[in-house]
Each structure stands twice: as C-alpha cells, then as structure tokens.
Amino acid sequence: MTSHLSPTPRPAKHVASLSILLAALSAFATAVGVCGAAKATGPQSQVTYELSGSAPVADYISYQTNTGQTGEVAQAHVPLPWTTQFSFAGSPVFVISAQSPGSIACTILIDGNVVSQATANGAPARTVCAH
C-alpha cells in the first residue's frame, strides 16, 4: 500500500526553535555579560544598538547591557527606528533581539564600527544580533 503524504508547514516547531535560541542567547549574554561587566577595567567603549523596519512599531525588543541588576532590558511596542547607547569596559557579550509585523533589521556598533547586522522578513519577522 502506497501512502502519499503532502508536506505540511511546521511554523509551531520553527517558532519554538527560535524561542529556544533567543532564550539561550539571552541566558548566555546575561551570564557572560554581567560577569564581564563586574570584572571590567580599562578604557570605556561605546556600544550602540539600532533597529529599523518596515512597520512603524516593533512588537517587542530585548537587549543586553552592562547596567542594572541583570543587564537585560525588554520592551514592548517600540517605535521604529530605535536606538540606544551605553558605555562599557572589558569584553562583555552583547545581544539584541526583536520581533515586528514586517521586515526588521538590527545592528550592533562598538565605537562606531558595525560588529553585527541582521535582517528578517515575515509575519512576524524575528531578528537577532550578537557580538
């Protein structure tokens, strides 16, 4: 007996995989970034996170800094384009992730030099930049 199976989309599995990736990146950045910030010495550098997209607002963003108790910030309904800057010393890990109903792009700059860029398209679009 021959069975004909048609391919079925797997968006739930893809979304779950992406969610796991974002959680892992966030946990790694929190562990390494906070430890790096606590031990940081030496000259200060400037990190800049930038987001832009086709929609006027990002559904949510999450990013790593060297400030605050955990160093992680999450925001919802963020007007685009968006940017934030802060200073750091040492070698922490930086991560920014975002979701938008249209295309969305992220960029990480350190002292004005692009160190990570990514663009995503979809409904919703999800992007991650890490350095």
C-alpha positions in Angstrom: 0.0 0.0 0.0 1.5 3.3 -1.0 0.9 6.4 1.1 1.0 9.9 -0.3 1.9 12.4 2.3 1.8 16.1 1.5 4.4 18.3 3.1 2.9 20.3 6.0 4.2 23.6 7.2 5.9 23.5 10.6 5.6 27.0 11.9 5.0 25.9 15.5 8.2 24.0 15.6 10.1 26.8 13.9 8.7 29.3 16.4 9.6 27.0 19.3 13.1 26.6 18.0 13.6 30.3 17.6 12.2 30.9 21.1 14.7 28.4 22.5 17.6 30.1 20.5 16.6 33.6 21.8 16.4 32.3 25.4 19.8 30.6 25.1 21.4 33.7 23.7 19.8 35.8 26.4 21.0 33.4 29.2 24.5 33.2 27.7 24.7 37.0 27.4 23.4 37.5 30.9 26.0 35.1 32.4 28.9 36.3 30.4 27.9 40.0 30.1 27.2 40.5 33.8 30.4 38.7 34.8 32.4 40.7 32.3 30.9 44.0 33.4 31.7 43.2 37.1 35.3 42.5 36.3 35.7 45.2 33.7 38.6 47.6 33.9 40.4 49.7 31.4 39.2 52.2 28.8 35.5 52.8 28.2 34.0 52.0 24.8 30.6 52.9 23.4 28.0 50.3 22.2 25.1 51.3 20.1 22.1 49.1 19.3 19.9 50.1 16.3 16.6 48.8 15.0 14.7 49.7 11.8 11.9 48.1 9.9 9.0 48.4 7.5 6.4 48.6 10.3 6.1 51.8 12.5 6.4 49.7 15.7 8.3 46.6 16.8 6.1 44.2 18.8 8.9 43.6 21.3 12.7 44.0 21.8 15.1 42.5 24.2 18.7 43.6 24.7 21.8 43.1 26.9 23.5 46.0 28.6 26.1 46.3 31.3 23.7 48.2 33.5 21.1 47.2 36.1 21.0 44.0 38.2 20.7 41.5 35.3 21.8 43.7 32.4 18.8 42.6 30.3 16.1 45.0 29.1 12.8 44.1 27.5 10.3 46.5 25.9 7.0 46.1 24.0 5.5 48.3 21.3 8.7 50.2 20.5 8.5 52.9 17.8 10.9 52.4 14.8 13.6 53.4 14.1 15.0 52.9 17.5 18.5 53.3 19.0 20.2 53.2 22.4 23.8 53.7 23.6 25.8 52.9 26.7 29.4 52.7 27.7 31.3 49.5 28.8 34.8 48.3 29.6 36.2 44.8 29.2 34.8 42.2 26.8 31.1 41.5 27.6 28.7 39.8 25.2 26.1 42.0 23.5 22.7 40.7 22.2 19.7 42.4 20.8 16.6 40.6 19.5 13.4 42.0 18.1 10.0 41.0 16.5 7.9 43.1 14.1 4.9 42.5 11.9 7.0 43.5 8.9 10.7 43.4 8.0 13.1 44.3 10.8 16.8 44.9 10.9 19.2 45.1 13.9 22.7 46.5 14.1 25.3 46.5 16.9 28.1 49.1 16.7 31.1 49.4 19.0 32.9 52.7 19.0 31.1 53.5 15.7 32.2 50.2 14.0 29.5 47.7 12.9 30.2 44.4 14.6 26.8 42.6 13.9 23.9 43.1 11.5 20.9 41.0 10.6 17.6 41.5 8.8 14.4 39.3 8.9 11.2 39.3 6.9 8.0 37.5 7.8 4.8 37.7 9.6 6.1 38.1 12.2 9.7 38.8 11.5 12.3 38.0 14.2 15.9 39.1 14.2 18.9 38.6 16.5 22.3 40.4 16.5 25.1 39.3 18.8 28.7 40.2 19.5 
